[in-house]
């Protein structure tokens, strides 16, 4: 007999994680693992998106080493930063990104973020709070993490054409036609320079036409500027961003220092938003509230290192010189590839570390098996993974498979 004050046992509740489904493995991380396991001395890693020198290393810049030494000797505290991060870092970086005049625009507000990815995620959350139901338009192909970042924030993603694989150039007519369907208040995600994964870039006339379209239709440009200085130089790589921000009443810029300062593992970035004076304070309030919930306060070390460099003319000069050496090496490899095979000629007119090779998917696996050449299944290569001495053998290996 059951006592009156004892309830029958309820059915067992569903376990918290019982509804979770397995997720596909990250293809790039898997490629890294396969490369490491390959014992061949002649193997070539063109997958992971980090700069490498001609010795195949990802070096620490001398300017970074000097700045870190100063920090180790003089940094007075490891206390928390605020949610906005290192404000001095943001202030010093702004003229490099926007130029002296635009950096002082009273309608521009910025915060430090954990890398460019953190800047994009913060931007996505801010967009999700925007008026109406804004959608974000993203060119195809793009960096694989772009769309997931916005979808995880609850923002609808709309693809638009960008790359013409046959010519290795931007299909601007198709891009403009698609964006003509975007609604006022929608966001257009743009690569400021050095497109990842294709290397293809809008020319000056196309940027001008795109800027006019954005302003006319009331769209919000969100510029991902992750490789400034590695394409055509610091100034040229920022020119499109500056022109767009000068014209658009509202805009967003997600910036990464991971590549142009070589601070990959330190995750250094910034987010800037341009808005009119009536909404700017609310924009900043929301940025800080969102940042507080996402990561509380950004890490200090990388941003402090950049700040040390930009506060010192000698270190700034050293950084600029080293960055130009990196840029020149990448440009030289592009030229060498283009000269080696006419079907690779478009690479000479592209910019940055990446390119999409006109290779069928089965060829990519064959090259991996036969030659130890590792690249993404899309045909994207990190050009900086090549060395001067490996260009000829690489082109000889891919030549039988090139489709262009």
Secondary structure as GFF3:
##gff-version 3
##sequence-region A 1 404
A	DSSP	alpha_helix	27	37	.	.	.	ID=ss1
A	DSSP	beta_strand	44	45	.	.	.	ID=ss2
A	DSSP	alpha_helix	62	74	.	.	.	ID=ss3
A	DSSP	alpha_helix	87	103	.	.	.	ID=ss4
A	DSSP	beta_strand	108	114	.	.	.	ID=ss5
A	DSSP	alpha_helix	115	128	.	.	.	ID=ss6
A	DSSP	beta_strand	135	140	.	.	.	ID=ss7
A	DSSP	alpha_helix	145	152	.	.	.	ID=ss8
A	DSSP	beta_strand	156	161	.	.	.	ID=ss9
A	DSSP	beta_strand	163	164	.	.	.	ID=ss10
A	DSSP	beta_strand	169	170	.	.	.	ID=ss11
A	DSSP	alpha_helix	172	179	.	.	.	ID=ss12
A	DSSP	beta_strand	187	191	.	.	.	ID=ss13
A	DSSP	alpha_helix	204	217	.	.	.	ID=ss14
A	DSSP	beta_strand	220	225	.	.	.	ID=ss15
A	DSSP	alpha_helix	234	247	.	.	.	ID=ss16
A	DSSP	beta_strand	251	256	.	.	.	ID=ss17
A	DSSP	three_ten_helix	264	266	.	.	.	ID=ss18
A	DSSP	beta_strand	268	274	.	.	.	ID=ss19
A	DSSP	alpha_helix	277	294	.	.	.	ID=ss20
A	DSSP	alpha_helix	301	310	.	.	.	ID=ss21
A	DSSP	alpha_helix	313	340	.	.	.	ID=ss22
A	DSSP	three_ten_helix	342	349	.	.	.	ID=ss23
A	DSSP	beta_strand	354	356	.	.	.	ID=ss24
A	DSSP	alpha_helix	361	371	.	.	.	ID=ss25
A	DSSP	beta_strand	373	374	.	.	.	ID=ss26
A	DSSP	beta_strand	380	382	.	.	.	ID=ss27
A	DSSP	three_ten_helix	383	385	.	.	.	ID=ss28
A	DSSP	three_ten_helix	388	390	.	.	.	ID=ss29
A	DSSP	alpha_helix	391	399	.	.	.	ID=ss30
###
